[in-house]
Amino acid sequence: MKDVIVWQRVEGGLVFIAALVLYGQVEPVLPWWGALLVFFAPDLSFFAYGVGTRIGALAYNLVHVYAFGAGLMALGTLFAMPLLAALGALWLAHSGFDRMLGYGLKANTGFKDTHLGRLGKAG
């Protein structure tokens, strides 16, 4: 099972790099500091854990699944909306970055329980 997790982390790194390359292909619409803020924005979903683990996991997973960023990027490209395409690419890059670091999609049991294993030293 551990080798599968390594592959998923490698995949996350590749998604991170590919999404940054795609972001670089979009018409520049954000200053560097704005892009940095957007890149880390999905982590604000963590605050949904204040309502409970089930709602927290749902909110976190909704914005950290690859399809969310890819969908925004596709819509932005399809409708010639460079800002939306840029936001999607950065969102996708964030999800890949998290997976590369071992932060997987969350289980309803708690923030540290992910599809890549348990976070922390015991994981």
Backbone bond lengths (Angstrom), bond angles and torsions (degrees), N, CA, C in turn:
res aa  C-N    CA-C-N  psi(-1)  N-CA   C-N-CA  omega(-1)  CA-C   N-CA-C  phi
1 M - - - 1.456 - - 1.520 110.92 -
2 K 1.325 116.59 -34.38 1.456 120.06 -178.02 1.531 111.79 -61.77
3 D 1.345 117.31 -35.86 1.466 119.49 179.26 1.529 111.69 -66.28
4 V 1.333 117.60 -31.36 1.463 121.43 177.44 1.531 109.51 -66.88
5 I 1.314 116.27 -40.80 1.465 120.61 179.03 1.528 110.32 -64.83
6 V 1.324 117.30 -39.71 1.464 120.48 176.87 1.527 109.61 -60.45
7 W 1.330 116.72 -44.54 1.465 120.31 178.72 1.528 111.33 -61.56
8 Q 1.329 117.08 -39.79 1.467 119.93 179.71 1.531 110.96 -67.48
9 R 1.330 116.82 -34.15 1.465 119.54 177.08 1.525 110.76 -70.73
10 V 1.323 117.50 -38.55 1.466 121.15 175.85 1.529 109.37 -63.15
11 E 1.327 115.43 -44.18 1.462 119.87 177.57 1.525 110.40 -58.19
12 G 1.324 117.61 -42.52 1.456 121.24 177.61 1.519 111.78 -59.21
13 G 1.327 116.96 -41.96 1.456 120.64 177.55 1.515 112.31 -63.16
14 L 1.324 116.28 -39.11 1.464 120.24 178.52 1.532 111.46 -68.62
15 V 1.329 116.94 -38.37 1.467 120.65 176.34 1.529 109.40 -64.63
16 F 1.323 116.97 -41.74 1.465 122.01 177.79 1.532 110.90 -56.96
17 I 1.318 116.58 -50.57 1.464 121.20 -179.24 1.532 111.17 -64.92
18 A 1.325 116.79 -46.07 1.467 120.39 -179.07 1.528 111.16 -61.44
19 A 1.325 117.19 -41.80 1.466 120.44 -179.18 1.526 111.01 -66.96
20 L 1.331 117.49 -36.47 1.467 119.49 176.38 1.521 111.27 -66.79
21 V 1.329 116.58 -38.03 1.465 120.26 175.79 1.529 109.64 -62.60
22 L 1.330 116.64 -44.41 1.464 120.36 178.20 1.528 111.18 -63.18
23 Y 1.322 116.83 -39.42 1.469 120.16 176.40 1.529 110.07 -59.65
24 G 1.310 116.67 -40.10 1.459 121.20 178.46 1.518 113.54 -64.92
25 Q 1.324 117.25 -20.70 1.467 121.50 -179.95 1.527 112.70 -86.54
26 V 1.335 116.54 -14.33 1.461 121.46 -178.66 1.530 108.61 -81.62
27 E 1.318 115.21 146.51 1.464 120.75 175.94 1.534 108.78 -53.29
28 P 1.339 118.27 129.22 1.470 119.99 -177.37 1.537 111.30 -60.40
29 V 1.316 115.71 120.37 1.461 120.00 -179.01 1.528 112.11 -127.76
30 L 1.323 116.92 -9.29 1.460 120.94 -177.90 1.525 110.23 -126.82
31 P 1.327 117.13 140.10 1.469 118.01 170.06 1.528 108.69 -68.50
32 W 1.319 117.78 162.93 1.467 120.89 -175.62 1.522 111.65 -56.83
33 W 1.345 116.51 -39.16 1.458 119.44 -178.14 1.529 111.14 -70.35
34 G 1.338 116.67 -31.88 1.463 120.40 175.95 1.517 111.40 -67.91
35 A 1.341 115.31 -40.53 1.465 119.77 177.25 1.526 110.55 -63.19
36 L 1.312 116.78 -38.45 1.464 121.00 178.80 1.527 110.82 -64.95
37 L 1.330 116.65 -41.77 1.472 120.29 177.74 1.529 111.16 -63.44
38 V 1.321 116.31 -43.49 1.474 120.35 178.84 1.518 109.89 -64.26
39 F 1.335 116.79 -40.19 1.467 120.93 -179.32 1.531 111.07 -56.79
40 F 1.321 116.99 -40.93 1.469 119.87 -177.68 1.531 113.74 -92.26
41 A 1.325 118.49 -5.49 1.468 122.29 -178.20 1.532 114.31 -55.90
42 P 1.339 120.06 -38.06 1.472 117.92 -179.34 1.531 114.09 -58.15
43 D 1.321 116.72 -23.38 1.467 118.78 -179.96 1.521 112.99 -70.96
44 L 1.324 117.47 -13.23 1.464 119.90 175.12 1.528 111.45 -64.47
45 S 1.329 116.43 -19.89 1.467 120.14 177.67 1.525 111.56 -62.58
46 F 1.312 116.94 -16.96 1.466 122.23 177.28 1.530 110.88 -56.68
47 F 1.324 117.11 -32.53 1.463 120.44 -177.15 1.528 112.49 -64.62
48 A 1.320 118.10 -19.24 1.467 120.61 176.72 1.525 111.45 -64.88
49 Y 1.326 117.19 -18.62 1.464 119.56 175.77 1.521 111.77 -64.85
50 G 1.328 117.62 -16.78 1.460 120.78 175.79 1.521 111.93 -65.12
51 V 1.330 116.83 -22.77 1.463 121.96 178.52 1.525 110.43 -84.62
52 G 1.324 116.67 -28.47 1.459 121.72 -178.93 1.519 110.20 151.02
53 T 1.326 116.19 163.52 1.466 119.70 -175.51 1.529 112.23 -68.18
54 R 1.310 117.42 -35.12 1.473 119.29 -178.89 1.530 111.32 -66.74
55 I 1.323 116.76 -47.57 1.466 121.54 178.55 1.530 109.74 -67.80
56 G 1.316 116.41 -39.41 1.460 120.65 178.84 1.514 111.70 -61.14
57 A 1.328 116.82 -46.06 1.468 120.80 179.55 1.529 110.48 -64.74
58 L 1.327 117.01 -40.78 1.460 120.56 179.30 1.533 110.77 -61.85
59 A 1.326 116.86 -48.92 1.474 120.95 -179.07 1.523 110.56 -63.34
60 Y 1.324 116.32 -45.57 1.461 120.53 -179.32 1.528 110.69 -61.16
61 N 1.315 116.30 -47.77 1.467 120.68 -177.27 1.524 112.37 -66.87
62 L 1.319 117.82 -36.66 1.470 120.56 179.12 1.520 111.84 -57.81
63 V 1.328 116.74 -39.96 1.466 119.16 -176.78 1.521 113.69 -96.59
64 H 1.321 117.73 -4.60 1.461 120.25 179.01 1.526 113.89 -109.00
65 V 1.309 117.71 -3.30 1.455 120.32 176.39 1.535 107.24 -74.91
66 Y 1.325 116.97 141.42 1.469 120.77 -177.46 1.525 112.80 -54.57
67 A 1.313 116.59 -35.72 1.462 121.28 -175.20 1.525 112.69 -62.06
68 F 1.315 118.87 -28.16 1.463 120.79 -178.67 1.526 110.23 -64.76
69 G 1.325 116.96 -55.09 1.459 120.21 178.90 1.517 112.43 -65.14
70 A 1.334 116.75 -40.98 1.465 120.58 179.69 1.530 110.67 -63.86
71 G 1.319 116.70 -39.03 1.457 120.68 178.61 1.523 112.18 -65.45
72 L 1.331 116.82 -44.39 1.463 120.21 176.99 1.525 110.77 -60.97
73 M 1.324 115.52 -44.22 1.466 120.36 -179.72 1.533 110.24 -62.94
74 A 1.320 117.64 -43.13 1.462 121.60 179.89 1.527 110.89 -64.01
75 L 1.328 117.35 -44.77 1.464 120.53 178.91 1.525 111.12 -62.88
76 G 1.324 116.44 -42.34 1.456 120.50 178.22 1.517 112.20 -61.99
77 T 1.318 116.43 -38.94 1.463 121.04 177.95 1.529 110.59 -70.67
78 L 1.319 116.23 -45.92 1.459 121.92 -177.92 1.527 112.45 -60.58
79 F 1.319 116.41 -41.65 1.459 120.80 -176.55 1.526 113.17 -100.32
80 A 1.327 117.15 16.86 1.470 122.93 178.07 1.531 111.63 51.84
81 M 1.337 114.59 50.36 1.464 121.48 178.35 1.531 107.66 -118.50
82 P 1.334 116.69 88.46 1.469 120.26 -174.30 1.527 114.10 -57.29
83 L 1.317 117.97 -35.27 1.462 119.75 179.46 1.523 110.55 -63.66
84 L 1.331 117.18 -44.94 1.460 120.84 179.12 1.534 110.91 -64.37
85 A 1.320 116.99 -41.04 1.471 120.78 177.10 1.524 110.46 -62.47
86 A 1.323 117.03 -41.66 1.463 121.37 179.18 1.528 111.11 -65.15
87 L 1.334 116.25 -44.30 1.468 120.23 178.44 1.526 110.39 -60.61
88 G 1.322 116.76 -42.72 1.463 120.78 179.26 1.514 111.88 -63.80
89 A 1.327 117.18 -42.50 1.468 120.30 179.69 1.524 110.90 -63.58
90 L 1.336 116.88 -42.13 1.468 119.76 178.98 1.523 111.24 -67.99
91 W 1.326 116.41 -37.25 1.469 120.70 179.04 1.528 109.60 -65.40
92 L 1.327 116.09 -43.19 1.458 121.28 177.81 1.530 110.55 -63.90
93 A 1.323 116.54 -41.96 1.463 120.84 177.91 1.525 110.35 -60.41
94 H 1.325 116.68 -40.57 1.470 120.26 178.88 1.530 111.14 -61.70
95 S 1.319 116.16 -44.90 1.471 119.32 -179.83 1.523 111.01 -62.37
96 G 1.325 117.22 -42.01 1.461 120.59 176.61 1.517 111.87 -63.67
97 F 1.319 116.45 -41.49 1.465 122.15 179.03 1.527 110.43 -59.94
98 D 1.352 115.58 -47.15 1.464 119.51 178.44 1.525 111.56 -59.98
99 R 1.332 117.62 -45.05 1.467 120.78 -179.57 1.529 110.54 -62.65
100 M 1.331 115.87 -40.29 1.461 120.88 179.44 1.536 110.34 -59.93
101 L 1.333 116.74 -36.96 1.462 121.14 -180.00 1.524 113.12 -83.10
102 G 1.338 116.98 -4.93 1.452 120.45 177.61 1.514 114.77 98.32
103 Y 1.334 117.44 6.43 1.458 120.61 176.84 1.513 108.35 -88.98
104 G 1.305 115.51 102.43 1.454 120.10 -177.49 1.507 112.27 -94.10
105 L 1.327 115.06 -177.59 1.453 121.07 174.29 1.526 108.72 -64.62
106 K 1.303 116.71 145.44 1.465 121.75 -170.42 1.519 113.19 -90.03
107 A 1.325 114.70 145.16 1.458 122.21 171.93 1.530 108.21 -88.76
108 N 1.310 116.96 159.67 1.472 121.50 179.73 1.524 113.39 -67.19
109 T 1.319 117.42 -11.55 1.464 121.19 -174.70 1.520 113.54 -80.53
110 G 1.332 118.25 -17.84 1.460 120.02 178.85 1.517 111.52 159.78
111 F 1.317 115.68 161.06 1.459 121.93 -175.68 1.526 112.56 -59.57
112 K 1.309 117.24 -34.54 1.467 120.33 -176.46 1.524 113.84 -80.05
113 D 1.315 117.87 -9.37 1.467 121.55 179.72 1.523 109.48 -94.18
114 T 1.344 116.07 110.96 1.467 120.58 -175.13 1.516 111.09 -127.30
115 H 1.332 115.72 170.47 1.458 119.96 177.60 1.532 111.40 -71.12
116 L 1.320 117.38 -10.28 1.465 121.25 176.25 1.525 111.89 -100.57
117 G 1.321 116.41 8.37 1.456 121.07 -179.08 1.510 110.69 110.36
118 R 1.304 115.98 -177.82 1.469 121.80 -178.83 1.525 109.44 -82.43
119 L 1.328 115.19 134.86 1.467 120.53 177.38 1.526 110.09 -73.91
120 G 1.303 116.03 148.77 1.463 120.97 176.98 1.509 111.32 104.30
121 K 1.325 114.81 -178.84 1.463 121.16 -176.60 1.519 113.56 -63.03
122 A 1.332 116.61 -33.27 1.468 119.61 179.93 1.524 111.43 -75.74
123 G 1.366 117.64 -16.46 1.459 121.12 -178.65 1.472 109.91 -75.21
